[in-house]
Amino acid sequence: MSEHNWSAYEEALKANPVLAKMMISGVVYSLGDWIAQVCSLITCTDDVCGTRVLERDDTPT
């Protein structure tokens, strides 16, 4: 992160701390959600995706 970005963030915190923290939280949450969706698409195949959670094996052992 460059010095200018950090200074701008500190100024935003001084001017309106709630809005600045809200914006950072939204960006981080959105980025994390996007990464999770991409990872699930990479590891998900048509015969497995979505059925793992719905299927149950109730046969006695």
C-alpha positions as CSV (number, residue, x, y, z in Angstrom):
1,M,0.0,0.0,0.0
2,S,1.4,3.3,-0.9
3,E,1.9,6.2,1.4
4,H,-0.7,8.3,-0.4
5,N,-3.4,5.6,0.1
6,W,-2.5,5.2,3.7
7,S,-2.7,8.9,4.3
8,A,-6.1,9.1,2.5
9,Y,-7.4,6.3,4.7
10,E,-6.3,8.0,7.9
11,E,-7.9,11.2,6.7
12,A,-11.1,9.4,6.0
13,L,-11.0,7.8,9.4
14,K,-10.6,11.3,11.0
15,A,-13.4,12.8,8.9
16,N,-16.0,10.0,9.2
17,P,-14.8,6.9,11.0
18,V,-18.0,4.9,10.7
19,L,-18.3,5.4,7.0
20,A,-14.6,4.6,6.4
21,K,-14.8,1.4,8.4
22,M,-18.1,0.5,6.8
23,M,-16.5,0.9,3.3
24,I,-13.4,-1.2,4.2
25,S,-15.6,-3.9,5.7
26,G,-17.8,-4.0,2.6
27,V,-14.7,-4.3,0.3
28,V,-13.1,-7.0,2.4
29,Y,-16.4,-9.0,2.7
30,S,-17.1,-8.7,-1.0
31,L,-13.5,-9.8,-1.9
32,G,-13.8,-12.8,0.5
33,D,-17.1,-13.8,-0.9
34,W,-15.8,-13.6,-4.5
35,I,-12.8,-15.7,-3.6
36,A,-15.0,-18.3,-1.9
37,Q,-17.3,-18.5,-5.0
38,V,-14.4,-18.9,-7.4
39,C,-12.8,-21.6,-5.2
40,S,-16.1,-23.5,-5.0
41,L,-16.5,-23.3,-8.8
42,I,-13.0,-24.7,-9.3
43,T,-13.5,-27.6,-6.9
44,C,-17.2,-28.3,-7.9
45,T,-18.2,-30.8,-10.6
46,D,-21.6,-31.3,-12.1
47,D,-22.2,-34.7,-10.4
48,V,-21.1,-33.5,-7.0
49,C,-22.0,-29.8,-6.8
50,G,-25.1,-29.1,-4.8
51,T,-25.9,-32.7,-4.0
52,R,-23.4,-33.3,-1.2
53,V,-25.5,-31.4,1.3
54,L,-28.9,-32.6,0.1
55,E,-28.1,-36.4,0.1
56,R,-28.2,-38.4,3.3
57,D,-27.4,-42.0,3.9
58,D,-30.0,-43.3,6.3
59,T,-29.2,-47.0,5.9
60,P,-28.4,-48.7,9.1
61,T,-24.8,-50.1,9.5
